[in-house]
Amino acid sequence: MPGSEHKGRLKLGRSKVYDLIRSRRLVSIKIDGARRIPVCAVQDFVLGQIEEAA
């Protein structure tokens, strides 16, 4: 799924999504030069945030 779709789901801006990717808190892959974020990576990120908040 493209990064632009996730920024809408997570209510995060483009810069923040790329910051999370650079800091390896959000997993992404490159396919033919396009950055993609697997749905399971978003789920893992959200679950990690919930655990940190608890």
Secondary structure as GFF3:
##gff-version 3
##sequence-region A 1 54
A	DSSP	alpha_helix	3	10	.	.	.	ID=ss1
A	DSSP	alpha_helix	14	22	.	.	.	ID=ss2
A	DSSP	beta_strand	29	31	.	.	.	ID=ss3
A	DSSP	beta_strand	34	36	.	.	.	ID=ss4
A	DSSP	alpha_helix	39	53	.	.	.	ID=ss5
###
